[in-house]
Amino acid sequence: MSTARIPGRRRAIEYPETDGKPMAENTLQFEWIVTVKEGLDALYRDVPLVFVAGDLFWYPIEGDNRTRLAPDTMVVFGRPKGHRRSYLQWLEGGIAPQVVFEILSPSNRPAEMQHKFELYEKFGVEEYYIYDPDSGLLEGYRRRAGALKKIRSMAGFVSPRLGIRFEPGEGPDNLVIIRPDGEPFKTFQEVDDERKELARQRNELVRERDEVSRQRDEVSRQRDEVSRQRDEVSRQRDEVSRQRDEAAERAARYLAKLRELGIEPD
C-alpha cells in the first residue's frame, strides 16, 4: 500500500524589522541623526512623493531577508509619505533610496563602512554622505558611470538631489547644513528655542498692541474731556451773555420807570 505525498506549503519569508541594536551609541550621534532626518522631513513636508526615514530596514531584494541596510537617514523620491515597518523595495515600485546619510559612532569599523558602501553602490544609491561628529570629518559620494565616486571637496558642496549645501567647520560637531532657502538645519533644542523666542516676541507685540490701544483710548478720553470742557465754557459764556442781557433789560426798565415818575437820572 502506497501513501500519497502531500506537498508542503511554502513558508512565508519574514523580513525582520529590528536587529536589536540601538539606533545610536551616544547622545551626539543621536542628535545628528535626528537633526538630519527631521531637517529633511521639514524640507519636503509639502512634497507628497518624497519619503524620508531614519534607521529603517531597507530590503532591496524580494525573497532575500539577509541582504538589508538601515541608513541613519534615507530619502526616496517618487514614493509617498507614510509609516512603514520596513522599506521593501519591490513593494515600493522598485525604487531604491536615492540619498543616504550615515552618522558615525566610535564603534564603526572600516570593514563595516566599506561593506555598507559596497551595498549602497550595488543597489543604486545616487548620493551617499558620511559624517563623524566626533572628528568633524565629512565625506560625500556621487554616482557617476554606475559607481559611487568620492566628492573632492565637501566645503560648499550642493547636493544635486536635495539642493542642500554642506559647510563643514573646523573641529568636531561643526557641520552646518544649509537648506535651499538659506536656512540652516537646526537641532530640536534650537527649534524649540526659536519657537519660545517667537512666542515671547508675539506676546511682546500683543502687550505693545494692548498698550497702544490703551493709550489710544486714553487720548480719546482726553479728547472727549476737552470737548466736554469746551462745551462747558461755551455754556458758561452763553449764560454770562444771557445774564448780561437780562441785567441790561432790567436797567432799561428801571430808567423808563424813573422817567415815568418825572425823575431824570443823571
C-alpha positions, 0 to 999 in steps of 0.5 A: 500500500502506497501513501500519497505525498502531500506537498508542503506549503511554502513558508512565508519569508519574514523580513525582520524589522529590528536587529536589536541594536540601538539606533545610536551609541551616544547622545551626539550621534543621536542628535545628528541623526535626528537633526538630519532626518527631521531637517529633511522631513521639514524640507519636503513636508509639502512634497507628497512623493518624497519619503524620508526615514531614519534607521529603517530596514531597507530590503532591496531584494524580494525573497532575500531577508539577509541582504538589508541596510538601515541608513541613519537617514534615507530619502526616496523620491517618487514614493509617498509619505507614510509609516512603514515597518520596513522599506521593501523595495519591490513593494515600493515600485522598485525604487531604491533610496536615492540619498543616504546619510550615515552618522558615525559612532566610535564603534564603526569599523572600516570593514563595516563602512566599506561593506555598507558602501559596497551595498549602497553602490550595488543597489543604486544609491545616487548620493551617499554622505558620511559624517563623524561628529566626533572628528568633524570629518565629512565625506560625500559620494556621487554616482557617476558611470554606475559607481559611487565616486568620492566628492573632492571637496565637501566645503560648499558642496550642493547636493544635486538631489536635495539642493542642500549645501554642506559647510563643514567647520573646523573641529568636531560637531561643526557641520552646518547644513544649509537648506535651499532657502538659506536656512540652516538645519537646526537641532530640536533644542534650537527649534524649540528655542526659536519657537519660545523666542517667537512666542515671547516676541508675539506676546511682546507685540500683543502687550505693545498692541494692548498698550497702544490701544490703551493709550489710544483710548486714553487720548480719546478720553482726553479728547472727549474731556476737552470737548466736554470742557469746551462745551462747558465754557461755551455754556458758561459764556452763553449764560454770562451773555444771557445774564448780561442781557437780562441785567441790561433789560432790567436797567432799561426798565428801571430808567423808563420807570424813573422817567415815568415818575418825572425823575431824570437820572443823571 
